[in-house]
Amino acid sequence: MKVPLKLNVNGQDYELSVEPWKTLVKVLREDVGLTGTKEGCNTGNCGVCTVIINGKSVKSCLVLAVTAEGKTITTIEGISKNGLHPLQQAFVDHFAIQCGYCTPGMIMVAKAMLDENPNVTEEEVRAGIAGNYCRCSGYVKTVESILAAAETMKKGA
């Protein structure tokens, strides 16, 4: 049994028909076709599925897609306008990508954090990304990247 679902993802409206038990990560990947949001543990532990819903970072494997109707969803594909977002560029510049699997989730949690508080400290960054797991253990470069992006974003670049 499928139910109608209207989602706003990255500023674009989608009218879908999905199973009511389908998670947001699955709908984004399988029905909307945005595969930048990765699917990992499906238990909310790894954070690779992080998206932003109404300004807050959310692990999309824990969200039923039907509960996201009427909310603004931003995925990794939706953060850049012309070229790379400063966070994406900082991850490249500071060699924080490594295998790349956790990168979209890390960037999305960092974006929500910096949107809320552009003057983050290293300790706040570390606490903010604590719910996102990097198998390559690249946290040093990730923290450096987020702090550098914060400086760039404050300058308006």
Beta strands, then each sheet from edge to edge (+ up, - down):
strand 1: 3-9
strand 2: 12-18
strand 3: 50-53
strand 4: 56-59
strand 5: 72-74
sheet 1: 2+ 1- 5- 3+ 4-
end
